[in-house]
């Protein structure tokens, strides 16, 4: 078994990127897949979204900061979450400093890939939550991945910056990771009461054609509340519209990878 590695990214913040990474991981684990979620965003929202206090360094122990600096193995940073088959490699804001430090180091673009290779056979899927920027961390994530998943908010300016991200992806494919594929685009914060959401969704479909996932993630109070309770929406309220959508989306994603 060697894991399929999926990075979740969009250089625009606030598009539901971390929420998608956490809930996709949760539902894949519920489907009896062995999952590792790597929090590779200095904001550490995937870490706190799973109920882990990202400011308590002593309790956290090893994080992705030490891993990327080469001070620890990835296996040392991995911890089980309270959900079966679902592990997490946490991040803290210190990861931003580590990014500056690795700029002058050897193999600065492939440090994450090298780390992932040491644990890949223990998992079915490794999901990487990347920062909302085109940074050295993001490039590391793309080089380490088989697939890129792009959450896009169905709001005005949704596709702004997407072209730039796809350019970076092409560059990575040309120079470092020819196997990287765009797995697809998932529309988030979809509000079926507004014509704007429908309009933006059809624009996304026009731009990405069959790479657009049919399942849309609705604007949903439960989805927004779950992270503050430190749980995925499926654990917070599994009957909510948001939970059902993420469950459906996960199924669609698995089919697509098959």
Backbone as numpy.savetxt, mean C-alpha at the origin, in Angstrom:
# Nx Ny Nz CAx CAy CAz Cx Cy Cz
6.85 -21.38 -2.23 5.99 -20.18 -2.23 6.88 -18.93 -2.23
6.67 -18.09 -3.18 7.36 -16.79 -3.13 6.31 -15.71 -3.34
6.33 -14.75 -2.46 5.26 -13.78 -2.41 5.12 -12.95 -3.68
3.87 -12.61 -4.01 3.60 -11.57 -4.99 3.72 -10.25 -4.21
4.51 -9.33 -4.74 4.73 -8.06 -4.04 3.97 -6.94 -4.74
3.11 -6.27 -3.97 2.28 -5.19 -4.52 2.57 -3.90 -3.78
2.99 -2.86 -4.50 3.13 -1.56 -3.81 1.89 -0.72 -4.09
1.45 -0.01 -3.07 0.26 0.84 -3.18 0.74 2.28 -3.12
0.50 3.03 -4.17 1.05 4.37 -4.19 0.21 5.35 -5.02
0.32 6.59 -4.64 -0.19 7.72 -5.43 0.52 8.92 -4.85
1.13 9.75 -5.68 1.91 10.85 -5.10 1.02 11.93 -4.49
-0.27 11.82 -4.73 -1.21 12.76 -4.11 -1.62 12.15 -2.77
-1.59 12.92 -1.72 -2.00 12.41 -0.41 -3.51 12.42 -0.28
-4.02 11.71 0.73 -5.45 11.76 1.04 -6.36 11.08 0.03
-5.82 10.07 -0.68 -6.65 9.39 -1.68 -7.12 8.01 -1.21
-6.82 7.68 0.06 -7.22 6.37 0.56 -6.18 5.30 0.30
-4.93 5.75 0.13 -3.84 4.82 -0.17 -3.59 3.85 0.99
-3.36 4.39 2.19 -3.08 3.53 3.34 -4.29 2.68 3.71
-5.47 3.29 3.65 -6.71 2.56 3.94 -6.84 1.36 3.01
-6.49 1.57 1.74 -6.56 0.48 0.76 -5.52 -0.60 1.08
-4.30 -0.18 1.43 -3.24 -1.16 1.76 -3.63 -2.01 2.97
-4.17 -1.35 4.00 -4.54 -2.06 5.24 -5.70 -3.01 5.00
-6.73 -2.53 4.32 -7.92 -3.37 4.14 -7.73 -4.48 3.12
-6.93 -4.22 2.10 -6.59 -5.27 1.15 -5.83 -6.38 1.90
-4.86 -6.00 2.72 -4.09 -6.98 3.50 -5.01 -7.79 4.40
-5.93 -7.09 5.06 -6.86 -7.73 5.99 -7.73 -8.79 5.29
-8.29 -8.40 4.15 -9.18 -9.34 3.44 -8.42 -10.47 2.75
-7.19 -10.21 2.32 -6.38 -11.31 1.77 -6.06 -12.31 2.88
-5.77 -11.80 4.06 -5.49 -12.69 5.21 -6.72 -13.49 5.60
-7.88 -12.86 5.50 -9.13 -13.57 5.80 -9.39 -14.67 4.78
-8.82 -14.48 3.60 -8.95 -15.48 2.55 -7.84 -16.54 2.66
-7.29 -16.64 3.88 -6.28 -17.66 4.21 -4.96 -17.50 3.45
-4.66 -16.27 3.04 -3.35 -16.02 2.43 -2.42 -15.47 3.52
-1.15 -15.84 3.44 -0.16 -15.32 4.39 0.27 -13.93 3.91
0.06 -12.93 4.77 0.27 -11.54 4.35 1.31 -10.83 5.20
2.17 -10.07 4.52 3.04 -9.12 5.22 2.72 -7.73 4.67
2.36 -6.83 5.55 2.15 -5.43 5.16 3.39 -4.65 5.63
4.07 -4.04 4.67 5.24 -3.22 5.01 4.83 -1.76 5.00
4.93 -1.12 6.16 4.65 0.31 6.23 5.93 1.03 5.81
5.91 1.62 4.63 7.13 2.26 4.12 6.90 3.76 3.93
5.96 4.28 4.69 5.61 5.70 4.64 5.97 6.31 5.99
6.85 7.32 6.02 7.27 7.93 7.30 6.10 8.43 8.16
4.93 8.63 7.54 3.78 9.04 8.36 3.33 7.91 9.29
3.68 6.67 8.92 3.38 5.52 9.77 1.90 5.27 9.99
1.07 5.66 9.02 -0.38 5.52 9.22 -0.87 4.08 9.16
-0.18 3.23 8.40 -0.59 1.82 8.38 -0.29 1.18 9.73
0.78 1.64 10.37 1.16 1.15 11.70 0.12 1.55 12.74
-0.20 2.84 12.79 -1.19 3.29 13.79 -2.59 2.81 13.42
-2.84 2.62 12.11 -4.15 2.12 11.66 -4.40 0.68 12.08
-3.33 0.00 12.53 -3.48 -1.37 13.04 -3.30 -1.39 14.56
-3.47 -0.22 15.16 -3.49 -0.15 16.62 -2.12 -0.17 17.28
-1.06 0.12 16.51 0.28 0.12 17.10 0.75 1.56 17.27
1.18 1.88 18.48 1.59 3.25 18.81 2.94 3.55 18.15
2.90 4.38 17.09 4.14 4.59 16.33 5.13 5.53 17.02
4.70 6.22 18.08 5.61 7.15 18.76 6.35 6.46 19.91
5.89 5.28 20.30 6.52 4.58 21.41 7.65 3.68 20.90
8.82 4.29 20.71 9.95 3.61 20.09 10.38 2.36 20.88
10.35 2.46 22.19 10.79 1.34 23.02 9.89 0.12 22.82
8.59 0.36 22.80 7.63 -0.74 22.62 7.68 -1.29 21.21
7.99 -0.41 20.25 8.01 -0.82 18.84 9.18 -1.72 18.50
10.32 -1.45 19.09 11.50 -2.24 18.75 11.98 -1.91 17.34
12.34 -2.93 16.58 12.88 -2.72 15.23 11.79 -2.29 14.25
12.10 -1.29 13.44 11.13 -0.82 12.44 11.81 -0.78 11.07
11.08 -0.30 10.07 11.62 -0.23 8.71 12.81 0.73 8.61
12.96 1.63 9.57 14.12 2.53 9.58 15.42 1.73 9.68
15.46 0.84 10.67 16.68 0.02 10.85 16.90 -0.92 9.66
15.79 -1.43 9.12 15.90 -2.36 7.99 16.54 -1.67 6.78
16.04 -0.48 6.47 16.51 0.21 5.26 17.93 0.72 5.43
18.33 0.99 6.68 19.71 1.43 6.94 20.68 0.26 6.99
20.11 -0.96 6.96 20.96 -2.14 7.00 21.40 -2.51 8.40
20.75 -1.91 9.41 21.12 -2.18 10.80 20.37 -3.39 11.36
19.36 -3.86 10.62 18.58 -5.02 11.08 18.01 -5.74 9.86
17.73 -7.03 10.05 17.09 -7.80 8.98 15.58 -7.52 9.00
14.94 -7.67 7.86 13.49 -7.45 7.81 12.76 -8.37 8.79
13.25 -9.60 8.92 12.60 -10.55 9.83 12.55 -10.04 11.27
13.50 -9.17 11.63 13.53 -8.62 13.00 12.46 -7.55 13.20
12.02 -6.94 12.10 11.02 -5.87 12.22 9.59 -6.41 12.16
9.44 -7.64 11.64 8.10 -8.19 11.43 7.46 -8.61 12.75
6.20 -8.23 12.92 5.44 -8.63 14.11 4.05 -9.07 13.68
3.47 -10.02 14.42 2.11 -10.42 14.06 1.12 -9.31 14.43
0.05 -9.18 13.68 -1.04 -8.28 14.10 -2.01 -9.16 14.87
-3.14 -8.58 15.30 -4.09 -9.43 16.04 -4.96 -10.27 15.11
-4.63 -10.25 13.80 -5.42 -11.01 12.83 -4.59 -12.17 12.30
-5.24 -13.29 12.12 -4.58 -14.50 11.65 -3.98 -14.29 10.26
-2.79 -14.84 10.02 -2.10 -14.77 8.72 -1.65 -13.37 8.32
-1.65 -12.42 9.22 -1.42 -11.03 8.86 -0.31 -10.43 9.72
0.86 -10.22 9.10 2.00 -9.62 9.79 2.22 -8.19 9.32
2.94 -7.44 10.16 3.23 -6.04 9.84 4.71 -5.74 10.10
5.31 -4.97 9.20 6.63 -4.38 9.46 6.38 -2.89 9.63
6.46 -2.37 10.87 6.01 -1.01 11.16 6.98 0.09 10.73
6.47 1.32 10.69 7.29 2.49 10.37 7.02 3.59 11.37
8.01 4.45 11.56 7.84 5.64 12.40 8.33 6.84 11.58
8.06 8.06 12.06 8.52 9.24 11.32 10.04 9.28 11.10
10.80 8.50 11.87 12.26 8.44 11.68 12.65 7.94 10.30
11.72 7.27 9.64 12.01 6.73 8.31 12.37 7.85 7.33
11.85 9.04 7.57 12.16 10.19 6.71 13.64 10.54 6.80
14.22 10.45 8.01 15.65 10.72 8.18 16.49 9.63 7.52
16.00 8.39 7.64 16.72 7.26 7.06 16.83 7.44 5.54
15.77 7.99 4.95 15.78 8.20 3.50 16.93 9.13 3.10
17.14 10.17 3.91 18.24 11.10 3.64 19.58 10.38 3.80
19.67 9.55 4.84 20.92 8.82 5.10 21.30 7.86 3.98
20.32 7.15 3.43 20.68 6.14 2.42 21.08 6.76 1.08
20.82 8.06 0.92 21.17 8.72 -0.34 22.64 8.52 -0.69
23.49 8.52 0.33 24.92 8.37 0.07 25.42 6.93 0.17
24.50 5.99 0.38 24.93 4.60 0.58 24.97 3.79 -0.71
25.65 2.65 -0.63 25.68 1.69 -1.74 24.28 1.11 -1.94
23.97 0.73 -3.16 22.71 0.03 -3.48 21.48 0.76 -2.91
21.50 2.08 -3.03 20.44 2.86 -2.38 19.04 2.61 -2.97
18.99 2.13 -4.23 17.69 1.92 -4.87 17.10 0.54 -4.62
17.93 -0.40 -4.20 17.45 -1.79 -4.11 17.47 -2.32 -2.67
17.54 -1.42 -1.72 17.65 -1.87 -0.32 16.38 -2.58 0.14
15.23 -2.08 -0.30 13.98 -2.73 0.10 13.85 -4.08 -0.61
14.20 -4.11 -1.88 14.11 -5.37 -2.63 14.99 -6.44 -1.98
16.21 -6.06 -1.64 17.13 -7.00 -1.00 16.55 -7.53 0.32
15.93 -6.62 1.09 15.35 -7.02 2.39 14.18 -7.97 2.19
13.32 -7.66 1.21 12.13 -8.49 0.96 12.51 -9.90 0.51
13.57 -10.00 -0.28 13.99 -11.33 -0.77 14.29 -12.31 0.36
14.66 -11.78 1.53 15.03 -12.67 2.64 13.80 -13.29 3.32
12.61 -12.74 3.07 11.40 -13.29 3.73 10.32 -13.71 2.75
10.55 -13.48 1.45 9.50 -13.67 0.44 8.86 -15.05 0.46
9.64 -16.09 0.78 9.04 -17.42 0.69 8.11 -17.73 1.87
8.04 -16.84 2.84 7.13 -17.07 3.98 5.72 -16.53 3.74
5.52 -15.83 2.61 4.24 -15.14 2.40 3.66 -15.41 1.01
2.33 -15.25 0.93 1.65 -15.29 -0.37 1.68 -13.91 -1.02
1.44 -12.89 -0.17 1.44 -11.51 -0.67 2.22 -10.62 0.29
3.00 -9.71 -0.28 3.62 -8.65 0.51 3.09 -7.34 -0.05
2.44 -6.57 0.80 1.85 -5.29 0.38 2.72 -4.18 0.97
3.12 -3.23 0.11 3.95 -2.12 0.59 3.15 -0.82 0.50
2.99 -0.15 1.64 2.33 1.15 1.65 3.40 2.22 1.47
3.40 2.86 0.29 4.44 3.83 -0.04 4.04 5.26 0.31
5.03 6.15 0.47 4.69 7.55 0.79 4.03 8.26 -0.39
3.24 9.29 -0.11 2.58 10.03 -1.20 3.54 11.04 -1.83
4.65 10.53 -2.38 5.62 11.42 -3.03 6.49 10.56 -3.94
7.14 11.20 -4.90 8.06 10.45 -5.75 9.44 10.57 -5.14
9.68 9.77 -4.09 10.91 9.88 -3.32 11.77 8.64 -3.52
12.90 8.63 -2.86 13.79 7.47 -2.90 13.10 6.25 -2.30
12.26 6.46 -1.31 11.50 5.35 -0.71 10.53 4.77 -1.74
9.87 5.65 -2.48 8.91 5.22 -3.49 9.61 4.40 -4.59
10.77 4.89 -5.01 11.52 4.18 -6.05 11.96 2.80 -5.54
12.42 2.74 -4.27 12.76 1.46 -3.65 11.56 0.51 -3.69
10.38 1.05 -3.39 9.16 0.25 -3.38 8.81 -0.30 -4.75
8.95 0.55 -5.77 8.64 0.12 -7.14 9.62 -0.95 -7.62
10.89 -0.78 -7.27 11.90 -1.74 -7.70 11.69 -3.09 -7.00
11.13 -3.05 -5.79 10.93 -4.28 -5.01 9.66 -5.03 -5.40
8.81 -4.42 -6.23 7.46 -4.96 -6.45 7.26 -5.67 -7.79
6.26 -6.56 -7.79 5.80 -7.16 -9.04 4.71 -6.30 -9.65
3.91 -5.70 -8.77 2.74 -4.94 -9.22 2.65 -3.60 -8.51
2.06 -2.64 -9.22 1.76 -1.34 -8.62 0.24 -1.16 -8.62
-0.30 -0.84 -7.46 -1.74 -0.60 -7.33 -1.94 0.89 -7.08
-2.80 1.49 -7.88 -2.98 2.93 -7.81 -4.39 3.31 -7.35
-4.55 3.76 -6.11 -5.86 4.26 -5.68 -6.04 5.70 -6.18
-7.17 5.99 -6.79 -7.44 7.34 -7.29 -8.77 7.81 -6.74
-8.74 8.99 -6.16 -9.94 9.56 -5.55 -10.86 10.10 -6.64
-12.15 9.78 -6.56 -13.06 10.26 -7.61 -13.50 11.69 -7.31
-12.53 12.58 -7.36 -12.80 13.99 -7.14 -12.06 14.81 -8.17
-12.37 16.08 -8.20 -11.74 17.00 -9.13 -10.22 16.89 -9.01
-9.49 17.02 -10.08 -8.03 16.91 -10.11 -7.54 15.49 -9.79
-8.41 14.51 -9.88 -8.04 13.14 -9.51 -6.82 12.64 -10.28
-6.80 12.95 -11.57 -5.73 12.38 -12.41 -4.48 13.25 -12.46
-4.53 14.35 -11.68 -3.37 15.22 -11.63 -2.20 14.48 -10.97
-1.06 14.51 -11.60 0.10 13.85 -11.01 0.22 12.38 -11.38
-0.89 11.80 -11.86 -0.86 10.37 -12.21 0.09 10.12 -13.39
0.07 11.03 -14.36 0.94 10.87 -15.53 2.41 10.85 -15.11
2.73 11.71 -14.16 4.11 11.79 -13.65 4.51 10.49 -12.95
3.57 9.95 -12.17 3.82 8.69 -11.48 4.06 7.56 -12.49
3.26 7.54 -13.55 3.40 6.50 -14.57 4.72 6.65 -15.33
5.18 7.90 -15.49 6.49 8.14 -16.12 7.59 7.53 -15.25
7.49 7.78 -13.94 8.49 7.22 -13.00 8.47 5.71 -13.06
7.26 5.15 -13.17 7.11 3.71 -13.23 7.81 3.17 -14.48
7.60 3.85 -15.61 8.24 3.43 -16.87 9.76 3.46 -16.75
10.25 4.49 -16.08 11.68 4.65 -15.89 12.24 3.50 -15.06
11.52 3.16 -14.00 11.92 2.05 -13.13 11.94 0.74 -13.93
10.91 0.56 -14.77 10.83 -0.66 -15.58 12.00 -0.74 -16.56
12.36 0.41 -17.13 13.41 0.43 -18.12 14.78 0.16 -17.49
14.98 0.74 -16.29 16.33 0.71 -15.74 16.57 -0.30 -14.63
15.51 -0.70 -13.92 15.79 -1.52 -12.74 14.87 -2.71 -12.52
13.61 -2.60 -12.98 12.68 -3.68 -12.70 11.73 -3.88 -13.88
12.21 -4.60 -14.91 11.39 -4.78 -16.12 10.10 -5.57 -15.87
10.00 -6.25 -14.73 8.82 -7.07 -14.45 7.68 -6.31 -13.77
7.92 -5.06 -13.42 6.87 -4.29 -12.73 5.68 -4.08 -13.66
4.47 -4.31 -13.13 3.25 -4.12 -13.91 2.27 -3.25 -13.14
1.50 -2.45 -13.88 0.42 -1.71 -13.22 -0.73 -2.70 -13.05
-1.01 -3.07 -11.82 -2.05 -4.06 -11.54 -3.42 -3.45 -11.82
-3.55 -2.18 -11.53 -4.82 -1.53 -11.81 -5.05 -0.29 -10.98
-6.17 0.35 -11.27 -6.54 1.60 -10.61 -7.84 1.35 -9.88
-7.85 1.67 -8.59 -9.09 1.51 -7.82 -9.62 2.90 -7.45
-10.89 3.14 -7.78 -11.51 4.43 -7.49 -11.97 4.45 -6.04
-11.51 5.46 -5.29 -11.85 5.57 -3.87 -12.71 6.80 -3.61
-13.33 6.82 -2.43 -14.16 7.95 -1.99 -15.24 8.26 -3.01
-15.80 7.20 -3.57 -16.82 7.34 -4.61 -18.16 7.69 -3.97
-18.76 8.74 -4.46 -20.05 9.17 -3.91 -21.10 9.08 -5.01
-21.92 8.04 -4.95 -22.83 7.82 -6.08 -23.95 8.85 -6.16
-24.04 9.72 -5.13 -25.08 10.77 -5.19 -24.64 11.96 -6.04
-23.34 12.02 -6.34 -22.88 13.18 -7.13 -22.54 12.77 -8.55
-22.79 13.67 -9.47 -22.45 13.36 -10.87 -20.94 13.47 -11.05
-20.28 14.24 -10.17 -18.83 14.40 -10.28 -18.12 13.06 -10.16
-18.52 12.25 -9.15 -17.89 10.94 -8.97 -18.03 10.09 -10.22
-19.23 10.06 -10.78 -19.48 9.25 -11.98 -18.65 9.76 -13.16
-18.55 11.08 -13.24 -17.79 11.72 -14.32 -16.31 11.36 -14.22
-15.78 11.50 -13.01 -14.36 11.21 -12.79 -14.09 9.73 -13.05
-15.02 8.88 -12.60 -14.83 7.44 -12.80 -14.77 7.11 -14.29
-15.62 7.74 -15.07 -15.60 7.43 -16.51 -14.33 7.98 -17.16
-13.81 9.06 -16.58 -12.53 9.59 -17.07 -11.38 8.63 -16.76
-11.42 8.06 -15.54 -10.41 7.08 -15.14 -10.48 5.88 -16.09
-11.71 5.43 -16.37 -11.89 4.28 -17.27 -11.38 4.58 -18.68
-11.60 5.82 -19.10 -11.16 6.20 -20.44 -9.63 6.17 -20.51
-9.01 6.64 -19.44 -7.56 6.77 -19.37 -6.89 5.40 -19.18
-7.45 4.58 -18.29 -6.81 3.31 -17.94 -7.47 2.08 -18.55
-8.59 2.32 -19.23 -9.32 1.23 -19.90 -9.55 0.02 -18.98
-9.16 -1.18 -19.44 -9.48 -2.39 -18.66 -8.63 -2.56 -17.40
-7.77 -1.60 -17.11 -6.99 -1.68 -15.87 -7.77 -1.09 -14.68
-8.92 -0.49 -14.97 -9.74 0.07 -13.88 -10.52 -1.06 -13.21
-10.43 -1.12 -11.87 -11.22 -2.13 -11.15 -12.70 -1.75 -11.20
-13.55 -2.77 -11.38 -15.00 -2.52 -11.43 -15.51 -2.05 -10.07
-14.95 -2.65 -9.01 -15.40 -2.28 -7.65 -14.90 -0.89 -7.29
-15.80 -0.04 -6.84 -15.39 1.28 -6.36 -15.52 1.30 -4.84
-14.66 2.06 -4.18 -14.71 2.17 -2.72 -15.51 3.43 -2.38
-16.62 3.27 -1.68 -17.48 4.44 -1.44 -16.92 5.38 -0.37
-17.39 6.60 -0.42 -17.15 7.52 0.68 -18.00 6.97 1.82
-17.37 6.63 2.94 -18.10 5.89 3.97 -17.56 6.25 5.35
-18.48 6.61 6.24 -18.08 7.04 7.59 -17.29 5.95 8.30
-17.72 4.71 8.15 -17.05 3.59 8.83 -15.60 3.44 8.39
-15.38 3.62 7.09 -14.02 3.53 6.56 -13.15 4.62 7.18
-13.73 5.81 7.32 -12.99 6.94 7.89 -12.73 6.77 9.39
-13.68 6.13 10.09 -13.54 5.98 11.55 -12.59 4.87 11.97
-12.56 3.79 11.18 -11.82 2.59 11.59 -10.36 2.84 12.01
-9.56 3.62 11.24 -8.17 3.82 11.64 -7.99 4.44 13.02
-8.93 5.32 13.41 -8.79 5.95 14.73 -9.02 4.94 15.85
-9.63 3.80 15.51 -9.80 2.72 16.50 -8.70 1.67 16.35
-7.79 1.93 15.40 -6.67 1.02 15.20 -7.04 -0.33 14.62
-8.10 -0.34 13.78 -8.53 -1.61 13.15 -8.90 -1.39 11.68
-8.80 -2.45 10.86 -9.32 -2.35 9.48 -10.84 -2.22 9.52
-11.43 -1.69 8.46 -12.88 -1.47 8.48 -13.64 -2.80 8.59
-13.07 -3.87 8.05 -13.73 -5.18 8.14 -13.85 -5.69 9.57
-12.91 -5.27 10.42 -12.96 -5.68 11.83 -13.82 -4.69 12.64
-13.93 -3.49 12.11 -14.67 -2.42 12.82 -16.17 -2.56 12.59
-16.57 -2.72 11.34 -17.98 -2.91 11.02 -18.07 -3.66 9.69
-18.09 -4.98 9.79 -17.99 -5.79 8.56 -19.21 -5.69 7.66
-20.31 -5.13 8.21 -21.52 -4.99 7.38 -21.62 -3.62 6.73
-20.64 -2.76 6.98 -20.70 -1.42 6.40 -20.44 -1.49 4.89
-20.90 -0.47 4.20 -20.70 -0.40 2.74 -19.22 -0.45 2.39
-18.42 0.25 3.19 -16.98 0.30 2.94 -16.33 -1.06 3.07
-16.70 -1.80 4.11 -16.12 -3.13 4.33 -16.49 -4.06 3.18
-17.76 -4.02 2.79 -18.22 -4.88 1.70 -17.48 -4.56 0.41
-17.24 -3.26 0.17 -16.55 -2.85 -1.04 -15.10 -3.35 -1.04
-14.42 -3.23 0.10 -13.03 -3.69 0.15 -12.94 -5.22 0.01
-13.94 -5.91 0.54 -13.96 -7.37 0.41 -14.12 -7.75 -1.07
-15.04 -7.08 -1.72 -15.32 -7.30 -3.15 -14.09 -6.96 -4.00
-13.49 -5.83 -3.68 -12.31 -5.37 -4.42 -11.16 -6.39 -4.28
-10.98 -6.93 -3.07 -9.91 -7.90 -2.83 -10.10 -9.14 -3.70
-11.38 -9.58 -3.80 -11.70 -10.74 -4.65 -11.33 -10.45 -6.12
-11.71 -9.27 -6.55 -11.43 -8.87 -7.94 -9.92 -8.82 -8.20
-9.19 -8.31 -7.22 -7.73 -8.21 -7.35 -7.10 -9.61 -7.44
-7.57 -10.53 -6.59 -7.02 -11.89 -6.62 -7.27 -12.54 -7.98
-8.47 -12.34 -8.51 -8.81 -12.89 -9.82 -7.86 -12.34 -10.89
-7.62 -11.04 -10.81 -6.77 -10.38 -11.79 -5.34 -10.92 -11.75
-4.84 -11.20 -10.55 -3.47 -11.72 -10.43 -3.37 -13.15 -10.93
-4.44 -13.90 -10.74 -4.46 -15.28 -11.24 -4.25 -15.30 -12.75
